[in-house]
Amino acid sequence: MEKVYREIGARIRALRQALRLTQAEVAEKIGIDSSFYGQIERGANAPSLKTLFAIAAALGAEPAHLLPSVRGRAGRDPLIGDALENLLSKLEPARRRFVVGMVRDLADELKRP
């Protein structure tokens, strides 16, 4: 189970960092102590279902996407999808297309040896 807790924590941390939130900000949003939240991200402590749902809501994700065995459509990583969707949804359509084009170009460049 420790491996599962670490994976859940890693998924939560990755999504939080993608949204550029601090641990303290998320902990405050959901009403828990920031040190306990840090333990969850490190996998040192397991969140209750209530806390897991609150974290997911604070990060704009589906609770199931924080669990290790979940994969979205065609192997899509739901954390990437949730994080990007959350960030891009705040942009006007023209800027959203610009960002998507930049990400596509950057990904193509990083594939090269």
TORBA-828951 format. One line per 2 residues: their letters; for each residue x, y, z negated of C-alpha. Coordinates in pm, 1 decimal, decimal comma. Last residue first. Example, Ala and Ser with C-alpha at 12.3 -4.5 7.8 and 13.67 -1.06 7.14 Angstrom:
sa> 1367,0/-106,0/-714,0  1230,0/-450,0/-780,0
This chain:
pr> 1805,8/1347,9/3049,4  1477,2/1507,5/3161,9
kl> 1169,3/1436,9/2952,7  1222,3/1764,4/2761,9
ed> 1167,3/1969,9/3078,7  837,7/1796,4/3156,0
al> 720,1/1851,6/2797,5  814,4/2220,8/2820,6
dr> 626,8/2263,8/3149,0  314,9/2093,2/3007,8
vm> 334,9/2299,6/2688,5  364,8/2619,1/2892,2
gv> 69,4/2522,2/3110,3  -141,4/2446,8/2801,9
vf> -45,2/2785,0/2655,8  -144,2/2970,4/2975,7
rr> -472,2/2780,5/3001,3  -556,4/2879,4/2642,7
ra> -463,3/3240,3/2718,1  -710,4/3249,1/3006,8
pe> -980,7/3075,2/2801,0  -963,4/3310,9/2498,0
lk> -772,3/3166,6/2206,1  -899,0/3038,4/1870,1
sl> -991,4/2700,7/2016,8  -627,7/2653,3/2111,8
ln> -504,7/2614,2/1754,7  -777,2/2375,0/1640,0
el> -762,4/2177,7/1963,4  -387,5/2151,6/1937,8
ad> -394,5/2023,7/1580,4  -683,8/1786,3/1642,2
gi> -531,8/1639,3/1959,0  -187,3/1601,6/1807,8
lp> -335,1/1439,8/1501,1  -557,3/1216,8/1713,9
dr> -257,2/1052,8/1882,4  -397,6/937,9/2215,3
ga> -357,3/562,0/2269,4  -615,4/557,8/2548,1
rg> -878,4/737,7/2341,9  -794,8/786,3/1976,3
rv> -577,1/579,7/1750,1  -661,1/502,1/1388,2
sp> -448,0/254,2/1195,4  -258,3/509,0/989,2
ll> -546,6/702,8/832,2  -548,6/1080,1/871,1
ha> -752,9/1054,5/1188,9  -1031,2/885,5/991,4
pe> -1083,8/1205,8/790,9  -1161,7/1399,3/1111,9
ag> -947,2/1708,4/1132,5  -995,1/2081,9/1078,5
la> -710,8/2102,8/824,9  -933,2/2213,1/535,9
aa> -1193,9/1957,0/641,3  -935,7/1676,5/646,8
ia> -804,1/1779,4/307,1  -1158,1/1781,6/164,1
fl> -1232,6/1438,6/311,8  -911,6/1298,4/162,6
tk> -995,4/1459,6/-173,0  -1341,5/1302,1/-185,5
ls> -1200,7/968,8/-70,5  -949,1/985,2/-354,5
pa> -598,3/1084,8/-257,9  -311,6/840,2/-308,7
na> 0,5/947,8/-495,9  370,6/922,7/-415,8
gr> 297,7/927,1/-42,8  506,2/1242,5/-0,1
ei> 205,0/1435,5/132,9  -9,3/1312,4/-156,4
qg> 257,1/1408,5/-411,0  267,8/1758,6/-261,3
yf> -109,5/1787,3/-306,9  -66,7/1687,8/-670,5
ss> 195,3/1962,7/-709,8  -40,2/2210,8/-541,3
di> -314,7/2144,0/-796,5  -651,4/2079,0/-636,2
gi> -932,7/2308,3/-526,1  -964,1/2226,0/-157,8
ke> -861,3/2564,1/-19,7  -606,1/2611,4/-300,6
av> -433,2/2284,1/-216,5  -425,4/2378,9/151,8
ea> -268,2/2717,0/79,2  -22,6/2572,7/-174,6
qt> 98,4/2309,5/72,5  170,7/2587,1/317,6
lr> -15,6/2632,1/643,7  144,6/2665,2/983,8
la> -131,8/2469,9/1161,3  125,4/2228,9/1301,3
qr> 273,5/2209,5/951,9  -59,6/2104,6/803,8
la> -109,6/1843,6/1076,9  234,5/1695,2/1026,1
ri> 195,1/1697,6/646,2  -141,5/1518,4/658,7
ra> -3,3/1256,0/896,2  304,5/1206,6/677,8
gi> 90,8/1172,6/366,0  -129,2/909,7/528,8
er> 182,5/724,1/643,7  339,0/741,8/295,7
yv> 16,6/612,7/137,5  5,2/324,3/387,4
ke> 367,5/232,7/313,0  290,8/236,7/-58,8
m> 0,0/0,0/0,0
